[in-house]
Amino acid sequence: MISSGQLLSYAFASFVLIVIPGPGVLFVVGRALAHGRRTAVATAAGHAAGNYVVAACVAIGLGSLLERSAQVFVAVKLAGAAYLVWLGIQAIRHRGSLAEAMSSTAGSPAGWRALRDGFIVGVTNPKAFILFGAILPQFVNRDAGHVPAQMLLLALVSVSIGLVSDSAWGLAASGVRAWFARSPRWVARVGGAGGLAMIGVGVTVAITGRKD
């Protein structure tokens, strides 16, 4: 149904787009700086799941609606931007309690919250709509039929690449965080920096224009 040439070509196109840091990468990095490795990886997993939901929506026709309707696109974009800004504000407000967050266990509720937050950012990420709404359909063989299945299968490739990329960025950022977090003062500064990064991403997403 999908040739190896199609698969490799789409994987390369996805890789080029994904490795360029966008809202998802910066969000994961912000969470890594604020909360550490576990939260970063959980956020990356949630972001990947959110991206795949976008791919599924594109496969059933929502992608064309988002491409044609400026109002729908802007609504989705602003919702994601507002959520990013809210999370950034919360990170700054609670930056003084990050030392406690560093010692949290893997089974704490923070992991589920990180999955949820990453999912929301992933499902409202304009970069995902560009990838799945504009680039993905170009690699589908419509003559072979089963177009939604083809799109969902190809989307797994890019989502997997994104998960690896986001996790690598998060782990790298958490390593820097560990170096800084040798004193409570540095912990607070790092937490504030992570919050500012998330607010900056939210503002950037909000002011980025729609490309027709």
Residue pairs with C-beta under 8 A, 6 or more apart in sequence:
1 141
1 144
1 146
1 149
1 150
1 153
2 141
2 144
2 150
2 153
2 154
3 141
6 139
6 141
6 154
7 154
7 157
9 139
10 135
10 136
10 139
10 154
10 157
10 158
11 157
11 158
11 161
13 135
13 139
14 131
14 135
14 157
14 158
14 161
14 162
15 161
17 127
17 130
17 131
17 135
18 131
18 158
18 161
18 162
18 165
19 165
21 169
22 125
22 127
23 80
23 84
23 121
23 125
23 126
23 127
23 201
23 204
23 205
24 47
24 51
24 121
24 122
24 125
24 127
24 128
24 162
24 166
25 165
25 166
25 169
26 197
26 198
26 200
26 201
27 43
27 47
27 84
27 118
27 121
27 198
27 201
28 40
28 43
28 44
28 47
28 118
28 166
28 167
28 169
28 170
28 173
29 40
29 169
29 170
29 173
29 194
29 197
30 88
30 91
30 194
30 195
30 197
30 198
30 201
31 39
31 40
31 43
31 114
31 117
31 118
31 170
31 194
31 198
32 39
32 40
32 43
32 169
32 170
32 171
32 173
32 174
32 177
32 194
33 173
33 174
33 176
33 177
33 190
33 191
33 193
33 194
33 197
34 91
34 95
34 98
34 101
34 190
34 191
34 194
34 195
35 98
35 101
35 102
35 110
35 114
35 194
36 101
36 102
36 174
36 177
36 178
37 170
37 171
37 174
38 104
38 106
38 110
38 111
38 114
39 101
39 110
39 111
39 114
40 114
40 167
40 170
40 171
40 173
40 174
41 167
41 170
41 171
42 111
42 112
42 114
42 115
42 118
43 114
43 115
43 117
43 118
43 121
43 166
43 170
44 118
44 163
44 166
44 167
44 170
45 115
45 118
45 163
46 114
46 115
46 116
46 117
46 118
46 119
46 120
46 121
46 122
47 118
47 119
47 121
47 122
47 125
47 162
47 163
47 166
48 118
48 122
48 159
48 160
48 162
48 163
48 166
49 115
49 118
49 119
49 122
50 118
50 119
50 120
50 121
50 122
50 123
50 124
50 125
50 128
51 122
51 123
51 125
51 128
51 132
51 155
51 158
51 159
51 162
52 155
52 156
52 159
53 119
53 122
53 123
54 122
54 123
54 125
54 128
54 129
54 132
55 128
55 132
55 136
55 151
55 152
55 155
55 158
55 159
56 152
56 155
57 63
58 129
58 132
58 133
58 136
58 137
58 151
58 155
59 147
59 148
59 151
59 152
59 155
60 148
63 129
63 132
63 133
63 137
64 133
65 72
66 72
66 73
66 76
66 129
66 133
67 73
67 133
67 134
70 210
73 126
73 129
73 210
74 210
76 124
76 126
76 129
77 124
77 126
77 205
77 206
77 208
77 210
78 206
79 124
80 120
80 121
80 123
80 124
80 125
80 126
80 202
80 205
81 202
81 203
81 205
81 206
82 202
82 206
83 117
83 120
83 121
83 124
83 202
84 121
84 198
84 199
84 201
84 202
84 205
85 198
85 199
85 202
85 203
87 117
87 195
87 198
88 194
88 195
88 196
88 197
88 198
88 199
88 200
88 201
88 202
89 195
89 199
90 195
91 191
91 192
91 194
91 195
91 198
92 191
92 192
92 195
92 196
92 199
93 195
94 191
95 187
95 188
95 189
95 191
95 192
95 195
96 188
96 191
98 181
98 187
98 188
98 190
98 191
99 181
99 184
99 187
101 110
102 181
102 187
104 110
122 128
126 205
126 208
130 211
131 158
132 151
132 155
132 158
136 151
136 154
136 155
136 158
137 151
139 154
140 147
140 150
140 151
140 154
141 150
144 150
177 190
180 186
180 187
180 189
180 190
181 187
181 190
